[in-house]
Amino acid sequence: MTNRNPTVSAFLGDNLLGSSSRESLTSMLEERYPSDLGSILVFDDETGKLADLDFWDAAKTAPPPTSGRPRLGVKAREVTLLPRHWDWLASEPGGASATLRRLVDAAIDASPKSRQRRDAIYNFMSNLCGDRPGFEEATRALYRDDMEAFDANIAAWPDDIKSYLDRLAGKVVLADSTAP
């Protein structure tokens, strides 16, 4: 499920407050819900896990200026290939590193995502829905890949929670929802 534009979603109780980038959501929550910040749960939209936001002017504070190349999050590691592989990589546009990144991105996009989606659904449910009626049955149905039974077990849950579970399952794609 590797998302190149990571987003998060905020819940206050059973209500979805918004979904957006960390910076946008942080600003929106600080503006609209300053007295509720301690009660808001934020979830990573890719993994369904709880996420932390840096409140109180985090988005408004500029980082100190630095010199040199910007950090891009690139990690250098060793790759062992046969000479014919290195020859082919060297002949590709952009060189070996760019070609390897393109190949890995294509493999990620083509890989089965059902396990990651299931795990994201479970991560979210275990944090926000663990005490709800039907939780255990819904979890069993989820891991049996019986989505009909899963939907039946969560039918009485609040709409925002069911909609977010649909989104984690890949049934729905939601646009940025922090706009007023």
Secondary structure, DSSP 8 states (H G I E B T S, - for coil): ---SS--EEEEETTEEEEEE-HHHHHHHHHHH-GGGGGG-EEEETTT--B-----SSTTTS------SS-------------HHHHHHHHHSTTHHHHHHHHHHHHHHHHS--HHHHHHHHHHHHHHHTTTSTTHHHHHHHHHHT-HHHHHHHTTTS-HHHHHHHHHHTTS---------
